[in-house]
Amino acid sequence: MQSSLSESGSHAKSVFDRCRWRCEHVLSWAFVFSTLVAAADYLTGDEYPLIICYLPCIMMVCWCGRTAIAVVLAIACCTVWMVDDLVLLERPSITGTQIWISASHLIFYLVLISVLMRLRAAYEREASLARIDALTGLSNGREFHIQAVREHHRAQRTGDPLAVAYIDCDNFKQVNDRFGHCVGDRLLKEVAQTMQESLRADDTAARIGGDEFAILMPATNRDGAEIVVGRIRERLAEVMDANQWPVTLSIGVAVYESVPMTVDEMIRGADSLMYEVKKNQKDAVVFKLCV
């Protein structure tokens, strides 16, 4: 039962996400559907009150982030509902009953828009927290894997090289033991900030867990990876010396001229290189060109 509810929730989120990604399509669909509802309401007259049928259009437009357009659409739909009865039934004026029905529906629509705005904001916060590491602000392991899948597919399609780096902070436990966990957290934040400042716009840095980090470098050959990783090592060495932290970096970098069949295999290549450095010498970087 719980699994079914989870799947239903995920499906609903994916539907809403697709609506937001295709906002222009949703706006066009809302205009067309609203026009169809107005036409149907005009043809059926008072027999079938169709004013509530505008609701899906208003909800989707609001969820797309076009709140002002949703409000205008709600006002227009309620106004059209009154006008088409006036024209169809050839009444000299709009009745108080029509005004009351239209106004009550408009109030309902506006309240719903307000609720959806708050729900959308909460959803965006949740989505952000689900992919960001709370301590460092970098991508978390889940988001890194999503980005890796995306870049893996792109590299397969374009034939561009792709580099993946895994980084482990040597002697990090000594910092926690000597200075406390607050200083350890500050060290991790400094590492994250330095990495962010050293990377290019298309690169993705992530905290995988504990004191381990990973970097995804699209369209990057070995020379490019050496420049990026070298810059990170140099700047982080300055940070550690300035704070007198006894921390060095063990780094494994896998550079793929052609990516392997699976994303897990691609990531595992860099991970195993990092553990090889960690096991043998520490404070070093190993590059491996995979063809």
DAHUCOR-V976508 format. One record per backbone hydrogen bond with DSSP energy under -1.0 kcal/mol. NH is the residue of the N-H (numbers start at 1). CO is the residue of the C=O. Records with the same first field share a line. If there is no record, write none. Layout:
NH=CO, CO
//
This chain:
5=1
6=2
7=3
8=4
9=5
10=6
11=7
12=8
13=9
14=10
15=11
16=12
17=13
18=14
19=15
20=16
21=17
22=18
26=22
27=23
28=24
29=25
30=26
31=27
32=28
33=29
34=30
35=31
36=32
37=33
38=34
39=35
40=36
41=37
42=38
43=39
44=40
45=41
47=44
53=50
54=51
55=52
58=54
59=55
60=56
61=57
62=58
63=59
64=60
65=62
66=61
70=66
71=67
72=68
73=69
74=70
75=71
76=72
77=73
78=74
79=75
80=76
81=77
82=78
83=79
84=80
86=82
87=83
88=84
89=85
91=86
99=95
100=96
101=97
102=98
103=99
104=100
105=101
106=102
107=103
108=104
109=105
110=106
111=107
112=108
113=109
114=110
115=111
116=112
117=113
118=114
119=115
120=116
121=117
122=118
123=119
124=120
125=121
126=122
127=123
128=124
129=125
130=126
131=128
133=138
137=133
139=205
140=131
144=140
145=141
146=142
147=143
148=144
149=145
150=146
151=147
152=148
153=149
154=150
155=151
156=152
157=153
158=154
159=155
162=256
163=217
164=254
165=215
166=252
167=213
168=250
169=211
170=248
172=169
176=172
177=173
178=174
179=175
180=176
184=180
185=181
186=182
187=183
188=184
189=185
190=186
191=187
192=188
193=189
194=190
195=191
196=192
197=193
198=194
199=195
204=216
206=214
207=139
208=212
209=212
212=209
213=167
214=206
215=165
216=204
217=163
225=221
226=222
227=223
228=224
229=225
230=226
231=227
232=228
233=229
234=230
235=231
236=232
237=233
238=234
239=235
240=236
241=237
242=238
243=239
245=240
247=245
250=168
251=284
252=166
253=286
254=164
255=288
256=162
257=290
266=262
267=263
268=264
269=265
271=267
272=268
273=269
274=270
275=271
276=272
277=273
278=274
279=275
280=276
281=277
282=277
286=251
288=253
290=255
//
